[in-house]
Amino acid sequence: MAPDLTRRLREEAVVRIIAHVDELTALDQAIGDGDHGFNMKRGFEAITALGDELDALSLGPALQKAGMTLVMKVGGASGPLYGSFLMAMGKAMTGDPLSREDFVGSLAEGVAAVKMRGKSEAGAKTMLDVLVPVLDAVTADDPLAAARQAARDGLEATRNMKATKGRASFLGERSIGHLDPGARSSALLVEVVCDVLEGKV
């Protein structure tokens, strides 16, 4: 694994999340308690503070440490869910260099961890509605293009879903018509990974 990949992923993830804090906040104000943008910002700023330490690690250990940081520093559901996702992915990354099979396997472990932590599945209007389609997409012939499209489609699909998990579930039918904020932040991070691997950032 190229040592510089960890740094590029970390830096771009922080830039992208902070640039979209207001959007994430607005989405969460519509169907949640309005703190998703702030929580994500706080979590990724904490990851920034560990920059040199994380950058010295290969990707697997770096993801585990970043995940633990999110669990410890971020309130609400996003910290535990994203933290569990990153820690499970990082723990499963045993190959160096990381093969496509290794990556798909680690992504599957991350998705499974989110399902377990959130006691949820795709279709409940959560981040899983992006992550599950992306996991299916990365086995395609052009995995990055397929992942991008799956993330976009998965996010848009949450608009017409009724939330059955999290605070949005309290709204029942009134949650329909809004994008899920966790799905949006997940889609942003999928875009980051694709952009970095394609050399666009």
C-alpha positions in Angstrom: 0.0 0.0 0.0 1.4 3.3 -1.1 2.3 5.2 2.1 1.0 8.4 0.7 -2.5 6.9 0.1 -3.5 7.2 3.8 -2.6 10.9 3.8 -4.5 11.7 0.6 -7.6 9.9 1.8 -7.5 11.5 5.2 -6.9 15.0 3.8 -9.6 14.9 1.2 -12.2 13.3 3.5 -11.7 16.1 5.9 -11.9 18.8 3.2 -15.0 17.2 1.7 -16.9 16.8 5.0 -16.2 20.3 6.3 -17.2 21.8 2.9 -20.6 20.1 3.2 -21.3 20.7 6.9 -24.1 23.2 6.2 -25.8 20.8 3.8 -25.6 17.9 6.2 -26.9 20.1 9.0 -29.9 21.1 6.8 -30.7 17.6 5.9 -30.6 16.5 9.5 -32.7 19.5 10.6 -35.5 18.3 8.3 -35.8 14.7 9.7 -33.4 14.4 12.7 -32.0 16.6 15.5 -29.9 18.7 13.3 -26.5 17.7 14.6 -25.1 15.4 11.8 -23.1 18.1 10.1 -21.6 19.4 13.4 -20.8 15.8 14.6 -19.1 14.9 11.4 -17.1 18.1 11.4 -16.0 17.5 15.0 -15.0 13.9 14.2 -13.0 14.7 11.1 -11.3 17.6 12.8 -10.2 15.1 15.5 -8.8 12.9 12.7 -7.0 15.9 11.4 -5.3 16.4 14.8 -3.9 12.9 14.5 -2.6 13.6 11.0 1.1 12.7 11.4 0.3 9.7 13.5 -2.2 8.4 11.0 -0.1 9.1 8.0 2.8 7.0 9.4 0.5 4.0 9.4 -0.5 1.7 6.5 -4.2 2.0 5.5 -5.6 -0.8 7.7 -4.2 0.4 11.0 -4.9 4.0 10.1 -8.6 3.2 9.5 -8.8 1.4 12.8 -7.3 4.4 14.7 -9.5 6.8 12.8 -12.6 4.7 13.6 -11.7 4.6 17.3 -11.3 8.4 17.2 -14.8 8.8 15.8 -16.3 6.5 18.4 -14.7 8.5 21.2 -15.1 12.0 19.9 -18.4 12.1 18.1 -21.9 12.1 19.7 -25.1 10.9 18.3 -25.4 7.9 16.0 -22.8 8.9 13.5 -19.7 8.4 15.7 -20.4 4.8 16.7 -21.6 3.9 13.2 -18.8 5.4 11.2 -16.3 4.3 13.8 -17.5 0.7 13.7 -17.4 0.8 9.9 -13.8 2.1 9.8 -12.5 -0.2 12.5 -14.0 -3.3 10.9 -12.7 -2.3 7.5 -9.2 -1.6 8.9 -9.1 -4.9 10.9 -10.0 -6.9 7.8 -7.2 -5.3 5.7 -4.5 -7.8 5.9 -3.0 -7.6 2.4 -0.1 -5.2 1.7 -0.2 -4.2 -1.1 -4.0 -4.4 -0.8 -5.6 -6.4 -3.6 -9.1 -5.8 -5.0 -10.3 -8.9 -3.2 -8.8 -7.7 0.0 -10.6 -4.3 -0.4 -14.0 -5.9 -1.2 -13.7 -8.2 1.8 -12.8 -5.4 4.1 -15.7 -3.2 2.8 -18.0 -6.2 3.4 -16.8 -6.4 7.0 -17.3 -2.7 7.4 -20.9 -2.9 6.1 -21.6 -5.9 8.4 -20.4 -3.9 11.4 -22.7 -1.0 10.6 -25.6 -3.4 10.2 -24.8 -5.0 13.6 -24.2 -1.7 15.4 -27.3 0.0 14.0 -29.5 -3.2 14.1 -30.5 -2.2 10.6 -30.5 -3.2 6.9 -30.8 -1.4 3.6 -34.2 0.1 3.1 -34.5 1.8 6.5 -33.4 5.2 5.2 -29.9 5.2 6.6 -26.2 5.2 5.5 -26.7 1.5 4.6 -28.8 2.6 1.6 -25.5 3.9 0.1 -23.0 1.4 1.6 -24.8 -1.8 0.6 -25.2 -0.8 -3.1 -21.6 0.4 -3.2 -20.5 -3.0 -1.8 -22.4 -4.7 -4.6 -21.0 -2.3 -7.2 -17.3 -2.8 -6.4 -17.3 -6.2 -8.0 -18.1 -4.7 -11.4 -15.6 -4.5 -14.2 -15.2 -0.8 -13.6 -15.6 -0.7 -9.8 -15.0 3.0 -9.2 -17.5 4.2 -11.8 -20.0 1.6 -10.5 -19.4 2.7 -6.9 -20.0 6.3 -7.8 -23.2 5.6 -9.5 -24.4 3.2 -6.8 -23.7 5.9 -4.1 -25.7 8.5 -6.1 -28.6 6.2 -6.8 -28.6 4.9 -3.2 -28.7 8.4 -1.8 -31.5 9.5 -4.1 -33.5 6.3 -3.2 -33.6 7.5 0.4 -35.8 10.4 -0.6 -38.9 8.3 -1.1 -38.2 5.9 1.8 -40.0 6.1 5.2 -37.4 6.0 8.0 -37.7 3.1 10.3 -34.5 3.6 12.3 -33.0 6.5 14.2 -34.7 9.8 15.2 -36.1 10.2 11.7 -38.3 7.1 12.4 -40.3 9.2 14.9 -41.6 11.2 11.9 -43.1 8.2 10.2 -44.6 9.2 6.9 -43.3 12.7 7.3 -39.8 11.4 6.7 -40.7 10.7 3.1 -39.5 13.3 0.7 -36.2 14.0 2.4 -32.7 12.7 1.7 -31.1 10.9 4.6 -28.2 12.9 6.1 -26.2 9.7 6.9 -26.6 8.5 3.4 -25.4 11.8 2.1 -22.2 11.8 4.2 -21.6 8.2 3.1 -22.0 9.2 -0.5 -19.5 12.1 0.0 -16.9 9.7 1.4 -17.4 7.2 -1.4 -16.7 10.1 -3.8 -13.6 10.9 -1.9 -12.3 7.3 -2.2 -13.1 7.2 -5.9 -11.5 10.6 -6.6 -8.3 9.7 -4.7 -7.9 6.3 -6.4 -8.5 7.9 -9.8 -5.9 10.6 -9.1 -8.5 13.4 -9.3 -7.4 15.0 -6.0 
